[in-house]
Amino acid sequence: MVQKYQSPVRVYKHPFELVMAAYERRFPTCHLIPMFVASDIVEEEKSEDGSTHKVERRCALDVDAPRLLKRIAGVDYIYFIQKNTLNRKERTLQIESHNETFSNRIIVHETCCYSVHPENEDWTCFEQTASLDIKSFFGFESTVEKIAMKQYAGSIKKGKEIIEFYLKELENEGVTHVPRWTPSSTSLALPNSLSASPPALPKHTSAAAASDSQAADPNDDASQDAKQDSGALQADSLTEIQAGTPEDKLDADYIKRYLGDLTPLQESCLIRLRKWLQETHKGKIPKDEHILRFLRARDFNMDKAREFLCQSLTWRKQHQVDYLLETWNPPQVLQDYYTGGWHHHDRDGRPLYILRLGQMDTKGLVRALGEESLLRHVLSINEEGLRRCEENTKVFGRPISCWTCLVDLEGLNMRHLWRPGVKALLRIIEVVEANYPETLGRLLILRAPRVFPVLWTLVSPFIDENTRKKFLIYAGNDYQGPGGLVDYINKEIIPDFLGGECMCEVPEGGLVPKSMYRTPEELENEDVRLWTETIYQSASVFKGSPHELVIEIIDAASVITWDFDVCKGDIVFNIYHSKRAPQPPRKDPLGAHGITSPGVNNVQLIEKSWTLGQDYSMVESPLSCKEGESVQGSHITRWPGFYILQWRFHNMPACSATNLPRVDDVLATLQVSSHKCKVMFYTEVLGSEDFRGSMTSLESSHSGFSQLSAATTSSNHSQSSSMISR
């Protein structure tokens, strides 16, 4: 497996020429890097005007590895080739390096770039990427990979110390300025000892170059705008890997201030996943804090975190969760009887949420509201929690990415174990776990009664193991003693109902009047209304009766995007173009299918008299989609006119050996429902200049629309969306 590293943008708050002078001090060896044994110049080339200087070095490294491994490998030192190009005119330094030793077994490649800060010419930016591919190494591939990653990460962390040491050394010698190169006075250019380009480091072992080049000073106080702008590097000065706009980059100071202390490899995972989303995701790009939560939930495993995050983004888009705080108005019964609310913050600055579960009539709330309203309300609480974390990060001046929840179980009894209520609770836990990972910093459970172990046995299997480790449980009045509540919450804000002096605005709850209960039919209709309040439309597809949607395009080169779920049955998706406007849509009476349902949406637009190739043409290859798949894609239009999106029933192929249908097909035809498919879809037309994302589809996933929680499962199957877009 190829291991990759992508650094954030490191900012030296010193001019480019001075940084180069400090960096050069580490050659040919550096006492701060014991493993860097020696470096020899193999080839050197300068331009006539002195503006460009190329240096190729051969560097020897004494890697800290077990003696047995070195004896098996038969080498004492590992050699790397480093090619460096210093452009004094553009004020950039490009570095490339690769391993010479074991190059047939291990491939190490690194690129680095120094350049001038785009917003402050007296600052210097640095960025690097690296990759490690261990093909074979005497059966010790895993061991070598671990050693390599550990040493490389260590070298990056030490880089700040090395570059600062030499900058300080220059300052002590009275060198605080190095003149820039000018065409008219090449003699003022850096002396040879300073002009030699510093070598780059390989992915896993060249601790020297990487460590120097990674240096930055996170302790300097720069404005927030400068921190954000420092992520930009001039496009014409960068390699292909480093190309991007300022908003596409993250700098080290920003990460430390708003995201916390991350290891170099964790920073790399965040940057790479963020870049992948910018390149492929068509919707709203999640905030860096949100991406980081999903990485932490999967121990920074890129593939697992990406799949996890994509499932959640699909779910958020389908149910417009990003707009929940603006659109959700809790019913009055929730405002009166839901015993939860926000209450100041804990000692760590985390928002504090209090839930008096023991005083809550869960049965009454479920009977009066239904599961969907309760779920919506809990989701709005989580969205508010995310907002408060951002706010507290600004207020306290340090990263705050999670909240503390205090659950008071005083009054909990067998009434709370009512089966439909427990079922609703488990479903809420499932949805929250799937879409709000790493948001719970600590859960304080107070006054746990004897019945609590029963409830805990029911719900604990649905809670992630890392989340369970954050639970602190106190029985009776134990929370009032040493190691209790005051260790986590300031005494001044302990609620009055827990013996404190602070008035708490959380409702006291009580029994929901039975007059507010609704019938199962009413609750079911309300649940349907809630989970269908999305930007998506539903349609039924029957055998012989496809569902079609027309989109009029006025400007060529527009982009038609789609996102649909196959909720039932298998369908074939087509896109057609016609210069003629279809007749007003006709709806299938459905009489031929023996089905009558006023809520069914089935529209045909292509007239039976139309001939394919004359009246209309197919602009995409048909795409077969199976039940449970979610397909997202796009099509760049070539001509103005009318584009028809069609979902039609997928007929099972007959047996290849004979013309007789298969047994499964015969059995399927015995069921009326087998002739019906259901899709839920969303389409949008964008101008090509406004379209952001890949011109191919996103990964497909198995997700349903039957409930809010249904979209939390997916597969890694993917579908291509558009031949033209590819």
C-alpha positions in Angstrom: 0.0 0.0 0.0 1.3 3.5 -0.9 1.6 5.8 2.1 1.2 9.5 1.3 2.0 12.7 3.1 0.8 16.2 2.4 1.9 19.1 4.6 0.0 22.2 5.5 1.5 25.5 4.4 4.3 26.5 6.8 5.0 30.2 7.1 8.4 31.6 8.0 7.9 35.2 9.0 11.3 36.1 7.4 12.2 37.1 3.9 12.9 34.3 1.3 16.6 35.1 1.0 17.2 35.0 4.7 15.4 31.7 5.0 17.6 30.3 2.3 20.7 31.5 4.1 19.6 29.9 7.3 18.7 26.7 5.5 22.1 26.4 3.8 23.8 26.3 7.2 22.9 22.6 7.6 25.1 21.5 4.8 27.1 19.3 4.3 26.2 17.9 7.7 24.1 19.1 10.6 24.8 18.4 14.3 21.1 18.8 15.0 20.3 15.9 12.8 22.4 13.0 13.9 21.1 10.6 11.2 22.3 13.0 8.4 25.8 11.7 8.0 27.0 13.5 4.8 26.1 15.0 1.5 28.2 15.4 -1.7 27.4 17.6 -4.6 27.1 15.4 -7.7 26.2 18.0 -10.3 25.8 21.8 -10.3 24.6 24.2 -12.9 24.1 28.0 -13.0 22.4 30.3 -15.5 24.5 33.0 -17.1 22.7 35.8 -15.3 22.9 33.9 -12.0 19.2 33.9 -11.5 18.9 30.1 -11.6 21.0 27.6 -9.7 20.6 23.8 -9.9 22.3 21.4 -7.5 22.1 17.6 -7.3 23.3 16.0 -4.1 23.9 12.5 -2.9 23.0 12.3 0.8 23.9 9.5 3.3 21.6 8.7 6.2 22.2 6.5 9.2 18.7 5.2 9.7 17.7 4.3 13.3 16.6 0.7 12.6 17.1 -2.6 14.5 20.6 -4.0 14.0 19.2 -7.3 12.8 17.3 -5.5 10.0 20.4 -3.7 8.9 22.4 -6.9 8.8 19.7 -8.6 6.7 19.7 -5.5 4.4 23.4 -5.5 4.2 23.9 -1.7 4.3 25.0 0.8 6.9 23.8 3.9 5.2 20.8 4.7 3.0 21.5 7.1 0.1 19.1 9.6 -1.5 19.4 11.8 -4.6 18.2 15.3 -4.2 17.6 17.7 -7.1 17.1 21.3 -6.2 16.3 24.3 -8.3 16.7 27.8 -6.9 15.1 30.6 -8.9 16.3 33.9 -7.4 14.2 35.9 -9.9 11.0 34.2 -9.0 12.2 33.7 -5.4 11.3 30.0 -5.3 13.1 26.8 -4.5 11.8 23.5 -5.9 13.1 20.3 -4.4 12.7 16.8 -5.5 14.3 13.7 -3.9 14.2 9.9 -4.3 16.0 7.0 -2.8 18.9 5.4 -4.5 19.3 2.5 -2.0 16.9 -0.4 -2.5 15.2 1.5 -5.3 14.0 -1.8 -6.8 12.3 -2.7 -3.5 11.2 0.6 -2.0 10.1 3.8 -3.9 10.4 7.0 -2.0 9.5 10.3 -3.6 9.3 13.8 -2.1 8.7 17.3 -3.5 9.1 20.5 -1.6 8.6 24.1 -2.5 9.7 27.4 -0.9 8.0 30.5 -2.2 7.2 34.1 -1.2 4.0 34.6 0.7 1.3 35.9 -1.7 0.2 38.6 0.7 3.4 39.6 2.4 6.6 39.5 0.3 8.7 39.6 3.5 7.4 36.1 4.5 8.2 32.7 3.1 5.9 29.8 2.6 6.9 26.1 2.5 4.9 23.1 1.4 5.9 19.4 0.8 4.4 16.2 -0.4 5.9 12.7 -0.2 5.0 9.1 -0.9 6.3 5.7 0.2 5.7 2.4 -1.6 7.3 -0.7 -0.1 7.1 -3.4 -2.8 9.2 -6.0 -0.9 11.8 -6.0 1.8 12.9 -9.5 2.8 9.6 -10.2 4.5 9.9 -7.1 6.8 7.6 -4.8 4.8 5.3 -3.9 7.7 8.2 -3.3 10.1 10.1 -1.1 7.6 6.9 0.9 6.9 6.4 1.6 10.6 10.0 2.6 11.1 9.9 4.9 8.1 6.6 6.6 9.0 7.8 7.2 12.6 11.1 8.7 11.6 9.6 10.9 9.0 7.0 12.2 11.3 9.7 12.9 13.9 11.8 14.7 11.4 9.0 17.0 10.5 8.3 17.9 14.1 11.9 18.8 14.6 12.1 21.0 11.6 10.9 24.1 13.4 13.7 23.8 15.9 16.4 23.5 13.2 15.4 26.4 11.1 14.9 28.7 14.1 18.3 27.7 15.4 20.0 28.8 12.2 17.9 32.0 11.9 18.9 32.9 15.5 22.6 32.1 14.7 22.5 34.5 11.7 20.9 37.1 13.9 23.6 36.7 16.5 26.2 37.2 13.8 24.5 40.4 12.7 23.0 39.0 9.6 19.4 40.2 9.5 19.1 40.9 5.8 20.2 39.3 2.6 19.8 41.3 -0.6 17.5 40.1 -3.4 18.8 39.2 -6.8 18.6 41.9 -9.5 19.5 41.5 -13.2 21.8 44.5 -13.1 23.9 43.4 -10.1 24.3 39.7 -10.1 27.3 40.1 -7.9 24.9 41.0 -5.1 23.4 37.5 -5.3 23.9 35.0 -2.6 27.4 33.6 -2.3 27.9 30.1 -3.6 27.6 28.7 -0.1 24.2 30.2 0.2 23.0 29.7 -3.3 23.3 26.0 -3.3 19.8 24.7 -3.1 19.0 22.8 0.1 18.3 19.1 -0.4 14.9 17.6 0.0 14.1 14.6 2.1 12.5 11.3 1.2 9.3 10.2 2.7 10.4 8.1 5.6 14.0 8.5 6.4 15.5 11.8 5.3 14.9 13.5 8.5 17.2 16.3 7.6 15.7 18.2 4.7 12.1 17.6 5.7 12.7 18.8 9.2 14.3 22.0 8.2 11.8 22.8 5.5 8.9 22.2 7.8 9.8 24.9 10.2 7.3 27.5 11.2 6.6 29.7 14.1 3.1 29.1 15.5 3.8 31.3 18.5 3.9 34.5 16.5 0.7 36.5 16.7 -0.6 37.2 13.2 -4.0 38.4 12.2 -6.5 35.8 11.2 -6.7 37.1 7.7 -2.9 36.6 7.3 -3.2 33.1 8.6 -5.9 32.2 6.0 -4.0 34.0 3.2 -0.8 32.3 4.0 -2.2 29.1 2.6 -1.9 30.5 -0.9 1.1 30.0 -3.1 1.6 31.6 -6.5 0.5 29.1 -9.1 3.3 29.7 -11.5 5.9 29.0 -8.8 4.5 25.6 -7.8 4.7 22.1 -8.9 1.6 20.2 -10.1 1.0 18.7 -6.7 1.0 22.2 -5.1 -1.2 24.0 -7.6 -4.3 25.6 -6.0 -6.0 28.7 -4.9 -5.5 30.3 -1.5 -8.8 28.9 -0.2 -7.7 25.4 -1.1 -4.8 25.5 1.3 -4.4 25.2 5.1 -1.6 26.7 6.9 0.0 25.4 10.1 -0.9 28.4 12.3 -4.6 28.0 11.4 -4.5 24.3 12.2 -3.0 24.9 15.6 -5.4 27.7 16.5 -8.7 26.3 15.3 -8.2 22.5 15.0 -5.6 21.7 17.8 -2.3 20.0 18.0 -2.2 17.4 15.2 0.7 15.1 14.3 2.2 15.6 10.9 0.5 12.5 9.5 -2.8 13.6 11.0 -2.4 17.0 9.3 -1.7 15.2 6.1 -4.8 13.1 6.3 -6.9 16.2 6.9 -5.4 18.1 4.0 -5.7 15.1 1.6 -9.3 14.4 2.5 -10.2 18.0 2.2 -8.6 18.2 -1.2 -10.5 15.1 -2.3 -13.8 16.7 -1.3 -13.0 19.9 -3.2 -12.2 17.9 -6.3 -15.2 15.5 -6.2 -18.0 16.8 -4.0 -20.5 18.9 -5.7 -22.4 20.1 -2.7 -21.4 22.2 0.3 -17.9 21.4 1.5 -18.0 20.6 5.2 -15.9 22.7 7.6 -12.5 21.6 8.6 -13.6 20.8 12.1 -16.3 18.5 10.8 -13.9 16.6 8.5 -11.5 16.2 11.4 -14.2 14.6 13.5 -14.8 11.9 10.9 -11.0 11.2 10.6 -10.7 10.9 14.4 -13.7 8.5 14.5 -11.9 6.2 12.1 -8.4 6.6 13.7 -7.3 8.7 10.7 -7.8 5.8 8.3 -8.3 7.8 5.1 -10.4 5.2 3.2 -12.7 4.5 6.1 -13.1 8.1 7.1 -13.9 9.1 3.5 -16.6 6.5 3.2 -18.0 7.4 6.6 -18.1 11.1 5.7 -19.6 10.6 2.2 -22.5 8.6 3.7 -23.2 11.5 6.2 -22.9 14.2 3.5 -25.4 12.3 1.4 -27.8 12.1 4.4 -27.4 15.8 5.2 -28.1 16.8 1.6 -31.1 14.5 1.3 -32.8 15.9 4.4 -31.5 19.5 4.3 -29.9 19.2 7.7 -27.7 22.3 6.9 -30.9 24.4 7.1 -32.4 22.6 10.1 -31.8 25.4 12.6 -33.6 27.9 10.4 -36.5 25.7 9.4 -37.3 23.6 12.5 -39.8 25.0 14.9 -40.4 22.6 17.7 -44.1 22.0 18.6 -45.4 23.5 21.8 -45.5 20.1 23.5 -41.8 19.7 23.0 -41.1 23.2 24.4 -43.2 22.3 27.5 -42.3 18.7 28.2 -38.9 18.0 26.6 -36.6 18.3 29.6 -33.3 19.3 28.0 -31.5 22.5 27.2 -28.1 24.3 26.9 -26.6 25.6 30.1 -23.3 27.7 30.0 -20.1 25.6 29.6 -17.9 23.2 31.5 -14.4 23.9 32.9 -12.8 23.1 29.5 -15.0 25.7 27.7 -17.2 23.0 26.1 -20.9 23.9 25.7 -22.9 22.1 28.4 -26.2 20.4 27.6 -28.4 19.2 30.4 -31.0 16.4 30.0 -33.3 15.6 32.9 -34.2 12.2 31.4 -35.8 10.9 34.6 -38.3 13.7 34.5 -39.2 13.2 30.9 -42.4 11.4 29.8 -40.9 9.5 26.9 -44.1 7.5 26.3 -46.2 10.7 26.2 -43.8 12.5 23.8 -43.7 9.5 21.4 -47.5 9.1 21.6 -48.0 12.9 21.0 -45.3 13.6 18.4 -44.0 10.4 16.9 -40.4 9.3 16.3 -39.7 11.7 13.4 -40.4 14.9 15.4 -38.3 13.7 18.3 -35.5 12.8 15.9 -35.7 16.2 14.2 -35.5 17.9 17.6 -32.5 15.9 18.7 -30.8 16.7 15.3 -31.5 20.4 15.9 -29.8 20.1 19.3 -26.7 18.6 17.7 -26.6 21.3 15.0 -26.9 23.9 17.8 -24.0 22.1 19.6 -21.8 22.4 16.5 -22.6 26.1 16.3 -21.8 26.7 20.0 -18.5 24.8 19.6 -17.5 27.3 16.8 -18.6 30.2 19.0 -16.6 29.0 22.1 -13.5 28.4 19.9 -13.5 32.1 19.2 -14.4 33.1 22.7 -11.8 31.0 24.5 -9.1 31.3 21.9 -8.5 27.5 21.6 -10.0 24.7 19.6 -13.3 23.4 21.1 -14.9 20.7 18.9 -17.2 18.8 21.3 -19.6 19.4 24.1 -20.4 18.0 27.5 -23.7 16.4 28.3 -25.1 16.0 31.8 -27.9 13.5 32.2 -29.9 13.5 35.4 -31.7 10.2 36.0 -33.6 11.1 39.1 -37.1 9.7 38.6 -36.1 7.0 36.1 -38.3 4.0 36.4 -39.8 1.1 34.4 -42.1 3.6 32.7 -39.1 4.7 30.7 -38.5 1.2 29.5 -41.7 1.3 27.4 -40.7 -0.6 24.2 -41.7 2.0 21.6 -39.9 4.6 23.6 -36.7 2.5 23.8 -37.0 1.8 20.1 -37.2 5.6 19.4 -34.2 6.2 21.7 -32.1 3.5 19.9 -32.9 5.0 16.5 -31.9 8.4 17.6 -28.6 7.0 19.0 -28.0 5.3 15.6 -28.5 8.5 13.6 -26.4 10.6 15.9 -23.6 8.1 16.0 -23.6 7.9 12.2 -23.6 11.7 11.5 -22.1 13.5 14.6 -19.0 11.5 15.5 -16.6 12.9 18.1 -19.0 15.6 19.2 -19.5 14.3 22.7 -16.5 15.2 24.9 -17.9 13.9 28.1 -21.2 12.4 29.4 -22.0 12.8 33.1 -24.7 10.5 34.3 -26.0 11.5 37.7 -28.3 9.8 40.3 -28.5 6.5 38.4 -31.2 4.4 40.0 -31.4 0.6 40.2 -33.3 0.3 37.0 -30.4 2.0 35.1 -28.4 -1.2 34.4 -31.4 -2.5 32.5 -31.6 0.5 30.3 -27.8 0.5 29.9 -27.8 -3.1 28.7 -30.3 -2.2 26.0 -28.6 0.9 24.6 -24.9 0.3 25.1 -24.4 -2.0 22.2 -25.5 0.8 19.9 -23.0 3.3 21.2 -19.5 3.4 19.8 -16.7 2.0 22.0 -14.8 5.3 22.0 -18.0 7.1 23.0 -18.6 4.8 25.9 -15.2 5.6 27.3 -16.4 9.1 27.8 -19.2 8.1 30.2 -19.0 8.9 33.9 -21.7 7.3 36.0 -22.6 8.4 39.6 -25.1 6.7 41.7 -27.1 8.5 44.4 -25.4 11.6 45.7 -21.9 10.4 44.7 -21.6 13.3 42.3 -21.4 15.8 45.2 -18.2 14.3 46.6 -14.5 14.3 45.5 -14.1 13.5 41.9 -17.7 14.5 41.3 -19.4 17.3 39.4 -17.2 20.2 40.6 -14.2 18.6 38.8 -15.9 19.2 35.5 -18.3 22.1 36.0 -17.6 25.4 37.9 -19.5 25.5 41.2 -21.2 28.8 40.2 -23.1 27.2 37.3 -24.2 23.9 38.9 -28.0 23.8 38.5 -30.3 24.4 41.5 -31.9 21.0 41.1 -28.5 19.4 41.7 -27.8 21.4 44.8 -26.2 24.4 43.1 -27.1 28.0 43.1 -27.6 28.6 39.4 -31.1 28.8 38.1 -31.5 26.4 35.2 -34.1 27.1 32.4 -34.4 23.5 31.4 -38.2 22.5 31.6 -39.2 20.4 34.6 -41.2 18.1 32.3 -44.0 16.0 33.8 -46.7 13.8 32.2 -47.9 14.8 28.7 -51.7 15.1 28.9 -53.4 12.2 27.1 -55.5 14.7 25.3 -52.4 15.5 23.2 -52.0 11.9 22.1 -52.6 11.1 18.5 -53.7 8.0 16.7 -51.2 5.7 15.0 -52.6 6.8 11.6 -52.1 10.5 12.5 -48.5 9.8 13.7 -47.7 7.9 10.6 -49.0 10.7 8.3 -46.9 13.2 10.3 -43.8 11.0 10.0 -44.3 10.7 6.3 -44.7 14.5 6.0 -41.5 15.1 8.0 -39.2 12.8 6.1 -40.5 13.8 2.7 -40.0 17.5 3.4 -36.8 17.5 1.3 -35.7 18.9 -2.0 -36.2 15.5 -3.5 -39.2 14.3 -5.5 -40.6 10.8 -5.7 -41.7 9.0 -8.7 -43.0 5.5 -9.6 -41.8 3.6 -12.6 -43.8 0.7 -14.0 -43.2 -1.9 -16.7 -44.0 0.0 -19.9 -44.5 3.3 -18.1 -41.2 5.1 -17.5 -41.1 8.4 -15.5 -39.7 11.3 -17.5 -38.6 14.8 -16.6 -37.9 17.6 -19.1 -35.3 20.3 -18.6 -35.1 23.2 -21.0 -31.6 24.5 -21.8 -31.2 27.9 -23.3 -27.4 28.3 -23.0 -25.2 25.5 -24.4 -22.4 24.2 -22.1 -24.8 24.3 -19.1 -24.4 21.5 -16.6 -27.3 19.3 -15.6 -26.7 17.6 -12.3 -28.8 14.8 -10.7 -28.9 12.8 -7.6 -31.4 10.0 -7.2 -32.0 6.9 -5.0 -33.5 3.7 -6.3 -35.8 2.9 -3.4 -37.5 -0.2 -5.0 -36.8 -2.4 -8.0 -34.1 -2.0 -10.7 -34.2 0.8 -13.2 -32.4 2.1 -16.3 -31.5 5.8 -16.4 -31.3 7.6 -19.8 -30.8 11.2 -21.0 -32.3 12.3 -24.3 -32.1 15.6 -26.3 -34.8 17.0 -28.5 -35.2 20.3 -30.4 -39.0 20.0 -30.1 -40.8 20.7 -26.9 -42.7 17.6 -25.6 -46.4 17.8 -25.3 -47.8 18.6 -21.9 -47.0 15.7 -19.6 -49.5 12.9 -19.4 -49.9 10.8 -16.3 -50.3 7.0 -16.5 -53.8 6.1 -15.2 -52.1 2.9 -13.8 -55.2 0.9 -14.6 -53.2 -1.6 -16.6 -51.2 -2.4 -13.5 -54.2 -2.9 -11.3 -52.9 -0.3 -8.9 -54.8 2.8 -7.8 -52.9 5.4 -5.8 -53.6 9.1 -6.0 -50.2 9.9 -4.6 -48.3 8.1 -7.3 -46.2 10.3 -9.6 -45.6 8.9 -13.1 -45.2 11.1 -16.1 -44.4 10.3 -19.8 -43.2 13.0 -22.1 -41.7 11.2 -25.2 -44.6 10.7 -27.6 -45.1 7.3 -29.1 -45.0 8.8 -32.6 -41.4 10.1 -32.0 -38.6 8.2 -33.6 -35.3 7.8 -31.9 -32.5 9.4 -34.0 -35.0 11.8 -35.7 -37.2 13.5 -33.2 -34.9 13.0 -30.3 -31.5 11.5 -29.6 -29.7 9.7 -26.8 -26.9 11.8 -25.3 -25.7 9.3 -22.7 -25.2 5.5 -22.6 -28.0 3.9 -20.5 -27.1 3.4 -16.9 -28.5 0.3 -15.1 -29.2 0.9 -11.4 -30.1 -1.7 -8.8 -32.4 -1.3 -5.8 -30.7 0.5 -3.0 -28.2 2.4 -5.1 -27.7 6.2 -4.9 -26.4 7.8 -8.0 -25.1 11.3 -8.4 -23.7 12.7 -11.7 -23.6 15.5 -14.2 -23.9 16.1 -18.0 -22.4 19.0 -19.9 -25.0 20.1 -22.5 -23.7 20.6 -26.1 -26.8 22.2 -27.6 -29.8 24.3 -26.4 -33.2 22.6 -26.5 -35.0 20.1 -24.3 -33.3 17.4 -22.3 -35.4 14.5 -21.1 -34.3 12.5 -18.0 -35.9 9.1 -18.1 -36.1 6.3 -15.5 -37.6 3.2 -17.0 -38.3 -0.3 -15.7 -35.3 -2.7 -16.0 -36.4 -5.9 -17.7 -34.7 -9.0 -16.6 -32.7 -10.7 -19.4 -33.8 -14.0 -20.6 -31.6 -17.1 -20.2 -28.8 -17.0 -22.7 -29.1 -20.7 -23.7 -32.7 -20.4 -24.6 -35.4 -17.8 -25.2 -37.2 -19.0 -22.1 -37.2 -16.8 -19.0 -35.4 -17.8 -15.9 -37.2 -19.4 -12.9 -36.6 -16.3 -10.9 -38.1 -14.1 -13.6 -41.3 -16.3 -13.7 -41.6 -16.1 -9.9 -41.2 -12.4 -10.0 -43.9 -11.9 -12.6 -46.4 -13.6 -10.2 -46.1 -10.5 -7.9 -47.7 -7.3 -9.0 -45.2 -5.3 -6.9 -42.3 -6.7 -9.1 -43.6 -4.5 -12.0 -43.2 -1.3 -9.9 -40.1 0.7 -9.1 -39.7 3.8 -7.0 -37.1 6.5 -7.2 -36.5 9.7 -5.4 -34.6 12.4 -7.3 -33.3 15.9 -7.4 -32.0 17.8 -10.4 -30.4 21.2 -10.9 -29.0 23.1 -13.8 -25.8 25.1 -13.3 -23.8 27.4 -15.5 -20.5 25.8 -16.4 -18.7 28.6 -14.6 -20.7 28.0 -11.4 -20.2 24.2 -11.5 -17.7 23.0 -8.9 -16.6 19.4 -8.7 -15.8 16.5 -10.8 -17.5 16.0 -14.1 -18.1 12.4 -13.2 -20.4 11.0 -10.6 -19.7 10.7 -7.0 -19.5 7.4 -5.3 -22.8 5.6 -5.3 -24.1 4.2 -2.1 -26.9 2.0 -0.7 -29.2 4.4 1.0 -32.9 4.6 1.4 -35.4 7.4 1.9 -37.8 5.5 4.0 -36.6 7.1 7.2 -34.0 9.7 8.2 -31.8 7.0 9.5 -32.0 4.9 6.4 -29.3 6.8 4.6 -26.7 5.9 7.1 -25.7 2.7 5.4 -23.9 2.5 2.1 -21.7 0.4 -0.2 -18.6 1.3 -1.9 -20.0 0.6 -5.4 -19.7 3.5 -7.8 -21.3 4.4 -11.1 -20.1 6.6 -13.9 -22.6 9.3 -14.8 -21.6 10.8 -18.1 -19.6 9.8 -21.1 -19.4 13.4 -22.2 -18.4 14.6 -18.8 -15.7 12.0 -18.6 
